[in-house]
Amino acid sequence: MTPAANELDHVQRGAWINLLLPGAGLVLCGATMAGLVVGVVFAVSANIALVATLLFPDDFGPGPRALAIGVAGGVYLGGQIRYAQTVRGLQRAAAVRERRERLGRTQRLLASGDVAGALQAIAPLTEANPDDLVAAYRLAQVLMAAGNGHAARVAWKRVKQLDRHRLYAQQVAEAEQHLRSALG
């Protein structure tokens, strides 16, 4: 099982657990304090609601019963929302790690002269997010190192288009000049 499939399975299992026991899915995702708070507040309010509604309905008025049921329902719903937010944050962090790893691998392979490996490493990033400036810049570097002049020219134009703050203006200008002299 791949790490991504394993993570997806872990998230789905956590979602089911969080539906049955609010807060437990949060604990599985690493948000221990949030999971414990949700779990304890839900358990206490649900128990008070059960006691007030089923065991001693004459001892509790409709106001406290409604409050306990409302708090239990609100905490349950809040726990589900917090779980979704936590999972989204974990997925975002995993995507950032993957991007950083691919960019680093591309740079290392390019520095060692493995242009084919560098192209293979950067391709998924540029396909997943064509508006990523750094990935577009690395792709242009790889295509230029590969000697693919026409594809490199298109890639450098894409970098120039994405670079609104002109962070890579000097590199783009140098690459365009080099490509003009090489391609004519």
C-alpha positions as CSV (number, residue, x, y, z in Angstrom):
1,M,0.0,0.0,0.0
2,T,1.4,3.4,-1.0
3,P,1.9,6.1,1.6
4,A,-0.8,8.2,0.0
5,A,-3.3,5.3,0.0
6,N,-2.3,4.5,3.6
7,E,-3.0,8.1,4.6
8,L,-6.4,8.1,2.8
9,D,-7.3,4.9,4.6
10,H,-6.2,6.4,7.9
11,V,-8.3,9.5,7.2
12,Q,-11.4,7.5,6.3
13,R,-11.0,5.3,9.4
14,G,-10.6,8.4,11.5
15,A,-13.8,9.9,10.0
16,W,-15.8,6.8,10.9
17,I,-14.4,6.8,14.4
18,N,-15.0,10.5,14.8
19,L,-18.7,10.0,13.7
20,L,-19.1,7.3,16.4
21,L,-17.0,8.9,19.1
22,P,-16.6,12.7,18.6
23,G,-13.0,13.7,19.3
24,A,-11.5,10.2,18.8
25,G,-10.8,10.9,15.1
26,L,-9.0,14.1,16.2
27,V,-6.8,12.2,18.6
28,L,-5.9,9.8,15.8
29,C,-5.0,12.7,13.5
30,G,-2.6,14.1,16.1
31,A,-4.9,16.9,17.5
32,T,-4.9,15.3,21.0
33,M,-6.0,18.3,23.1
34,A,-8.8,19.2,20.7
35,G,-9.9,15.6,20.6
36,L,-9.9,15.2,24.3
37,V,-11.8,18.5,24.9
38,V,-14.4,17.5,22.3
39,G,-14.7,14.0,23.7
40,V,-15.0,15.1,27.3
41,V,-17.5,17.9,26.7
42,F,-19.6,15.7,24.4
43,A,-19.6,12.8,26.9
44,V,-20.6,15.0,29.8
45,S,-23.3,16.9,28.0
46,A,-24.7,13.7,26.4
47,N,-24.8,12.0,29.8
48,I,-26.5,15.0,31.4
49,A,-29.0,15.0,28.5
50,L,-29.7,11.3,28.9
51,V,-30.1,11.6,32.7
52,A,-32.4,14.6,32.4
53,T,-34.5,13.1,29.6
54,L,-34.7,9.4,30.4
55,L,-33.8,8.7,34.0
56,F,-35.1,11.7,35.9
57,P,-37.4,13.7,33.6
58,D,-39.4,15.1,36.6
59,D,-36.3,16.5,38.3
60,F,-35.2,18.5,35.3
61,G,-37.3,21.2,33.6
62,P,-37.5,21.5,29.8
63,G,-34.9,24.3,29.8
64,P,-32.0,22.3,31.2
65,R,-32.9,19.3,29.1
66,A,-32.9,21.3,26.0
67,L,-29.7,23.0,26.9
68,A,-27.9,19.7,27.5
69,I,-29.2,18.2,24.3
70,G,-28.2,21.4,22.4
71,V,-24.7,21.4,23.9
72,A,-24.3,17.7,23.0
73,G,-25.5,18.3,19.5
74,G,-23.4,21.4,19.1
75,V,-20.2,19.7,20.3
76,Y,-20.9,16.7,18.1
77,L,-21.3,19.0,15.0
78,G,-18.3,21.1,16.1
79,G,-16.2,17.9,16.5
80,Q,-17.0,16.9,12.9
81,I,-16.2,20.3,11.5
82,R,-12.9,20.4,13.5
83,Y,-12.0,16.9,12.2
84,A,-12.5,18.1,8.6
85,Q,-10.4,21.2,9.3
86,T,-7.6,19.1,10.8
87,V,-7.6,16.6,7.9
88,R,-7.5,19.5,5.4
89,G,-4.5,20.9,7.3
90,L,-2.7,17.6,7.3
91,Q,-3.3,17.2,3.6
92,R,-2.1,20.7,2.9
93,A,1.1,20.0,5.0
94,A,1.7,16.7,3.1
95,A,1.3,18.5,-0.2
96,V,3.8,21.2,0.9
97,R,6.3,18.4,2.0
98,E,5.8,16.6,-1.4
99,R,6.4,19.9,-3.3
100,R,9.5,20.7,-1.3
101,E,10.9,17.2,-1.8
102,R,10.2,17.2,-5.5
103,L,11.8,20.7,-6.0
104,G,14.8,19.6,-4.0
105,R,15.2,16.3,-5.9
106,T,14.9,18.2,-9.2
107,Q,17.6,20.6,-8.2
108,R,19.9,17.8,-7.0
109,L,19.4,15.8,-10.2
110,L,19.9,18.8,-12.4
111,A,23.1,19.7,-10.5
112,S,24.4,16.1,-10.9
113,G,23.6,16.2,-14.7
114,D,20.7,13.8,-14.6
115,V,18.4,15.8,-16.8
116,A,16.0,13.0,-17.5
117,G,15.6,12.3,-13.8
118,A,15.1,16.0,-13.1
119,L,12.4,16.2,-15.8
120,Q,10.7,13.1,-14.3
121,A,10.9,14.6,-10.8
122,I,9.4,18.1,-11.8
123,A,6.7,16.9,-14.2
124,P,4.1,15.9,-11.6
125,L,4.5,19.3,-9.9
126,T,3.9,21.3,-13.1
127,E,1.0,19.1,-14.1
128,A,-0.7,19.3,-10.6
129,N,-0.3,23.1,-10.4
130,P,0.6,24.9,-13.7
131,D,0.6,28.2,-11.9
132,D,3.4,27.4,-9.5
133,L,6.2,29.9,-10.3
134,V,9.0,27.9,-8.7
135,A,8.0,24.7,-10.4
136,A,7.7,26.5,-13.8
137,Y,11.2,28.0,-13.2
138,R,12.7,24.6,-12.5
139,L,11.0,23.1,-15.5
140,A,12.4,25.8,-17.7
141,Q,15.9,25.2,-16.3
142,V,15.5,21.4,-16.9
143,L,14.3,21.9,-20.5
144,M,17.1,24.3,-21.2
145,A,19.7,21.8,-19.7
146,A,18.1,19.0,-21.8
147,G,18.8,21.1,-25.0
148,N,15.1,21.2,-25.9
149,G,15.2,24.8,-27.2
150,H,11.6,25.2,-28.3
151,A,10.1,23.6,-25.2
152,A,12.5,25.7,-23.1
153,R,11.4,28.9,-24.9
154,V,7.7,28.1,-24.1
155,A,8.6,27.3,-20.5
156,W,10.6,30.5,-20.0
157,K,7.6,32.5,-21.5
158,R,5.4,30.8,-18.9
159,V,7.9,31.8,-16.1
160,K,7.8,35.4,-17.4
161,Q,4.0,35.3,-17.4
162,L,3.7,33.9,-13.9
163,D,6.4,36.2,-12.4
164,R,4.3,39.2,-11.6
165,H,6.9,40.6,-9.2
166,R,9.8,40.0,-11.5
167,L,11.6,37.8,-9.1
168,Y,13.2,35.8,-12.0
169,A,13.4,38.7,-14.5
170,Q,17.2,38.5,-14.7
171,Q,17.2,34.7,-15.2
172,V,14.4,34.9,-17.8
173,A,16.3,37.6,-19.7
174,E,19.5,35.6,-19.7
175,A,17.7,32.5,-20.8
176,E,15.9,34.3,-23.6
177,Q,19.2,35.8,-24.8
178,H,20.8,32.4,-24.7
179,L,17.9,30.8,-26.6
180,R,17.9,33.5,-29.2
181,S,21.6,33.0,-29.9
182,A,21.2,29.2,-29.9
183,L,18.0,28.9,-32.0
184,G,18.4,32.0,-34.1
